[in-house]
Amino acid sequence: MIELFDADRKEENRQSSKGNQLKFERNGIWYKTDYLGYEGLAEYVISKVLKYSTLAPSEYVDYELESISYNGQVFNGCKSHDFTEDRQLITLERLFQQYYGCGLNKTIYSISDHTKRLETLVEQVERVTGIRDFGIYMAKILTLDALFLNEDRHTHNLAVLVDAQNVYQKALIFDNGAGLLSDTTLEYPIEADPIQLMDRAKPKTFCDDFDEQLDIAEKLYGSPIRFHYTEREIADVLDKAKGQYPDTVRQRVFTILMQTRRKYAYLFDD
């Protein structure tokens, strides 16, 4: 457990449709508390199962579980190293506000064709930043969002990094805490059948259907990730969370991961 104070609090300018978790930074380590359910567990589990994928460790943020004491209360949560390395993390929404005076989200949703929405997002980011292959990067993110049911991915938490010389690069994949039906307060009650709840999860990136988003991304940019985790790896990861999250929560996450693994079996090398 770590005790954190007001001096460690960080108010980020990134917005979330899920509200704002308590966030802290101390000595190059970021901490986030659970807010609506088990966001910390979701971050932790997703980052650990990504070790069983073709993503390089340098492509995503690795999270660990943490108990956080703040203002007389103890919260479950997670922690990660600061991956910015003296660069600025800037959301796509804020980048386009600064560059064009108009947010990217409004631009995307002014387009009726869903394929064109993703094409526009990618083309405009590459034009403004000079980053190449941003479409492949987006295809990776949209694959993860479908597989892990991350319903809070939008232009306020898609981001790039920029250094002092104004050179841009892709950010590591981060902020998966809204995945795995982690919102047990507003959306997905813990006592409900998770398999029935899964159909209610809707993305926000450029349309409201995970399968459609993934299908469009794969047609445009290919299928850039393969996975090889099994029931055993999932169980091992969740077993390490036994002291922090109850059996009901861990079993629910196990059920969701096994169900999505079956649904997207074509992404797996058995």
C-alpha positions as CSV (number, residue, x, y, z in Angstrom):
1,M,0.0,0.0,0.0
2,I,1.1,3.5,-0.7
3,E,-0.1,6.7,1.0
4,L,-0.6,9.6,-1.3
5,F,-1.4,13.3,-0.6
6,D,-2.9,16.3,-2.3
7,A,0.6,17.3,-3.5
8,D,0.6,14.1,-5.5
9,R,-2.8,14.7,-7.1
10,K,-2.9,15.3,-10.9
11,E,-5.7,16.9,-12.7
12,E,-5.4,15.7,-16.3
13,N,-7.0,17.6,-19.2
14,R,-8.1,14.4,-20.8
15,Q,-11.9,13.8,-20.6
16,S,-13.7,10.6,-20.0
17,S,-17.4,9.7,-20.5
18,K,-16.9,7.6,-17.4
19,G,-16.1,10.5,-15.1
20,N,-12.7,11.2,-13.5
21,Q,-10.7,8.8,-11.4
22,L,-8.4,10.0,-8.7
23,K,-4.9,10.2,-10.3
24,F,-1.6,10.8,-8.7
25,E,2.1,11.0,-9.7
26,R,5.1,10.6,-7.5
27,N,8.7,10.0,-8.5
28,G,7.8,9.0,-12.1
29,I,5.1,6.6,-11.1
30,W,1.4,7.2,-11.9
31,Y,-1.4,5.9,-9.7
32,K,-5.1,5.6,-10.4
33,T,-7.8,4.6,-8.0
34,D,-10.9,2.6,-8.9
35,Y,-13.8,4.9,-9.5
36,L,-16.9,3.1,-10.7
37,G,-15.9,-0.5,-10.1
38,Y,-12.7,-2.4,-10.9
39,E,-10.8,-0.2,-13.3
40,G,-7.5,-1.0,-11.7
41,L,-8.0,-4.7,-12.2
42,A,-9.0,-4.2,-15.8
43,E,-5.8,-2.1,-16.5
44,Y,-3.7,-4.8,-14.8
45,V,-5.3,-7.8,-16.4
46,I,-5.3,-6.4,-19.9
47,S,-1.6,-5.3,-19.7
48,K,-0.6,-8.8,-18.4
49,V,-2.5,-10.8,-21.1
50,L,-0.9,-8.5,-23.8
51,K,2.3,-10.2,-22.9
52,Y,0.8,-13.2,-24.8
53,S,0.5,-11.2,-28.0
54,T,2.6,-10.0,-30.9
55,L,2.7,-6.5,-29.4
56,A,6.2,-5.5,-28.3
57,P,6.4,-4.5,-24.6
58,S,7.4,-1.0,-25.8
59,E,4.0,-0.6,-27.5
60,Y,1.8,-0.6,-24.4
61,V,1.8,0.5,-20.8
62,D,2.3,-2.2,-18.2
63,Y,0.2,-1.8,-15.1
64,E,0.5,-3.3,-11.6
65,L,-2.1,-3.5,-8.9
66,E,-1.8,-1.1,-5.9
67,S,-3.7,-0.2,-2.8
68,I,-3.8,3.6,-2.4
69,S,-4.4,5.4,0.9
70,Y,-5.6,8.9,0.4
71,N,-7.4,11.4,2.6
72,G,-8.2,8.7,5.2
73,Q,-9.6,6.2,2.7
74,V,-8.1,3.1,1.1
75,F,-8.8,2.5,-2.6
76,N,-8.0,-0.3,-4.9
77,G,-6.2,0.8,-8.1
78,C,-3.2,0.4,-10.2
79,K,0.2,2.0,-11.0
80,S,2.5,2.4,-14.0
81,H,5.7,4.1,-14.9
82,D,5.5,7.5,-16.6
83,F,6.1,6.6,-20.3
84,T,6.2,10.2,-21.6
85,E,10.0,10.6,-20.9
86,D,9.9,14.4,-20.8
87,R,7.6,14.6,-23.8
88,Q,4.1,16.0,-23.8
89,L,1.1,13.8,-24.1
90,I,-1.5,15.6,-26.1
91,T,-4.9,14.2,-26.9
92,L,-6.1,14.1,-30.5
93,E,-9.0,16.3,-29.5
94,R,-6.8,19.0,-28.1
95,L,-4.3,18.7,-30.9
96,F,-7.0,19.5,-33.5
97,Q,-8.4,22.2,-31.4
98,Q,-5.0,23.9,-31.4
99,Y,-4.3,23.2,-35.1
100,Y,-7.7,23.8,-36.7
101,G,-9.8,25.5,-34.0
102,C,-12.2,22.6,-34.3
103,G,-12.2,19.3,-32.4
104,L,-11.5,16.0,-34.2
105,N,-14.5,14.3,-32.6
106,K,-16.9,16.8,-34.2
107,T,-15.2,16.4,-37.5
108,I,-15.4,12.7,-37.5
109,Y,-19.1,12.6,-36.5
110,S,-20.0,15.1,-39.2
111,I,-19.2,12.3,-41.7
112,S,-22.0,9.8,-42.3
113,D,-19.9,6.9,-43.7
114,H,-18.2,5.0,-40.9
115,T,-15.2,3.9,-43.0
116,K,-14.6,7.4,-44.1
117,R,-14.6,8.5,-40.4
118,L,-11.7,6.2,-39.6
119,E,-9.9,7.2,-42.8
120,T,-10.3,10.9,-42.0
121,L,-9.0,10.4,-38.4
122,V,-5.9,8.6,-39.7
123,E,-5.2,11.0,-42.6
124,Q,-5.6,14.1,-40.5
125,V,-3.4,12.8,-37.7
126,E,-0.7,11.9,-40.1
127,R,-1.0,15.3,-41.9
128,V,-0.7,17.3,-38.6
129,T,2.0,15.2,-36.9
130,G,4.0,13.6,-39.7
131,I,3.5,10.2,-38.0
132,R,3.5,7.3,-40.4
133,D,1.4,4.2,-40.2
134,F,-1.1,5.7,-37.8
135,G,-3.7,3.5,-39.4
136,I,-1.9,0.3,-38.2
137,Y,-1.7,1.9,-34.8
138,M,-5.4,2.5,-34.8
139,A,-6.1,-1.0,-36.0
140,K,-4.2,-2.4,-33.0
141,I,-6.1,-0.2,-30.6
142,L,-9.5,-1.1,-32.1
143,T,-8.6,-4.8,-32.0
144,L,-7.8,-4.5,-28.3
145,D,-11.0,-2.5,-27.6
146,A,-13.1,-5.2,-29.3
147,L,-11.4,-8.0,-27.5
148,F,-11.5,-6.3,-24.1
149,L,-14.8,-4.3,-24.5
150,N,-13.2,-0.9,-23.9
151,E,-16.1,1.4,-24.4
152,D,-14.3,4.6,-23.4
153,R,-11.9,5.1,-26.4
154,H,-12.5,8.4,-28.1
155,T,-10.5,11.5,-29.2
156,H,-10.2,12.7,-25.7
157,N,-8.1,9.7,-24.7
158,L,-6.4,8.9,-28.0
159,A,-3.1,10.7,-27.8
160,V,0.3,11.3,-29.3
161,L,3.6,12.4,-27.8
162,V,5.5,15.6,-28.8
163,D,9.0,16.6,-27.8
164,A,10.6,20.0,-27.4
165,Q,11.6,20.0,-31.1
166,N,8.0,19.5,-32.1
167,V,8.6,16.0,-33.3
168,Y,5.6,13.7,-32.8
169,Q,5.3,10.0,-32.2
170,K,2.7,7.5,-31.3
171,A,1.9,7.1,-27.7
172,L,2.0,3.8,-26.0
173,I,-1.3,2.1,-25.8
174,F,-2.8,3.1,-22.4
175,D,-6.0,3.7,-20.6
176,N,-7.9,0.4,-20.8
177,G,-9.6,0.7,-17.4
178,A,-13.1,1.0,-18.9
179,G,-12.7,-2.5,-20.4
180,L,-14.0,-5.8,-19.1
181,L,-17.3,-4.3,-17.9
182,S,-15.4,-2.7,-15.1
183,D,-18.2,-0.1,-14.4
184,T,-20.3,-1.9,-11.8
185,T,-21.8,1.3,-10.5
186,L,-23.6,2.8,-13.5
187,E,-23.7,0.3,-16.3
188,Y,-22.9,-3.4,-15.4
189,P,-24.1,-4.6,-12.0
190,I,-21.8,-7.2,-10.5
191,E,-24.7,-9.5,-9.8
192,A,-25.8,-9.6,-13.4
193,D,-24.8,-12.3,-15.9
194,P,-21.7,-10.9,-17.7
195,I,-22.4,-12.8,-20.9
196,Q,-25.7,-11.0,-21.2
197,L,-24.1,-7.7,-20.3
198,M,-21.5,-7.9,-23.0
199,D,-23.9,-7.0,-25.8
200,R,-24.6,-3.7,-24.0
201,A,-21.0,-2.5,-24.3
202,K,-20.7,0.1,-27.1
203,P,-17.5,1.8,-28.3
204,K,-17.3,5.6,-28.9
205,T,-14.3,5.9,-31.3
206,F,-16.2,6.3,-34.6
207,C,-19.3,4.2,-34.3
208,D,-21.2,2.2,-31.7
209,D,-20.4,-1.3,-32.6
210,F,-17.2,-3.1,-31.8
211,D,-17.5,-5.6,-34.6
212,E,-18.1,-2.9,-37.2
213,Q,-15.1,-0.8,-35.9
214,L,-12.8,-3.9,-36.0
215,D,-14.1,-5.0,-39.5
216,I,-13.5,-1.5,-40.9
217,A,-10.0,-1.3,-39.4
218,E,-9.0,-4.7,-40.7
219,K,-10.2,-3.9,-44.2
220,L,-8.3,-0.7,-44.3
221,Y,-5.1,-1.5,-42.3
222,G,-5.0,-5.3,-41.9
223,S,-5.0,-7.4,-38.7
224,P,-1.8,-6.4,-37.0
225,I,-2.0,-8.4,-33.7
226,R,-2.0,-12.1,-32.9
227,F,-2.7,-13.5,-29.5
228,H,-1.8,-16.8,-27.8
229,Y,-3.2,-16.6,-24.2
230,T,-5.3,-19.5,-23.0
231,E,-7.5,-20.3,-20.0
232,R,-4.4,-21.1,-18.0
233,E,-2.7,-17.7,-18.6
234,I,-5.9,-15.8,-17.7
235,A,-6.3,-17.9,-14.5
236,D,-2.7,-17.2,-13.5
237,V,-3.0,-13.5,-14.1
238,L,-6.2,-13.3,-12.1
239,D,-4.8,-15.5,-9.3
240,K,-2.3,-12.7,-8.6
241,A,-5.2,-10.3,-7.9
242,K,-6.7,-12.6,-5.2
243,G,-5.7,-10.5,-2.3
244,Q,-7.2,-7.3,-3.7
245,Y,-10.4,-8.3,-5.6
246,P,-13.0,-10.8,-4.5
247,D,-13.7,-14.1,-6.2
248,T,-17.0,-12.7,-7.8
249,V,-15.1,-10.0,-9.6
250,R,-12.2,-12.2,-10.7
251,Q,-14.6,-14.9,-11.9
252,R,-16.5,-12.3,-13.9
253,V,-13.4,-11.1,-15.6
254,F,-12.4,-14.7,-16.4
255,T,-15.7,-15.3,-18.0
256,I,-15.6,-12.2,-20.1
257,L,-12.0,-12.9,-21.4
258,M,-12.9,-16.5,-22.2
259,Q,-16.0,-15.4,-24.0
260,T,-14.3,-12.8,-26.1
261,R,-11.5,-15.3,-26.9
262,R,-14.0,-17.6,-28.3
263,K,-15.7,-14.8,-30.3
264,Y,-12.5,-13.6,-31.8
265,A,-10.8,-17.0,-32.2
266,Y,-9.4,-16.0,-35.6
267,L,-7.0,-13.6,-33.8
268,F,-5.5,-16.4,-31.8
269,D,-2.7,-18.8,-32.7
270,D,-3.6,-22.0,-30.9
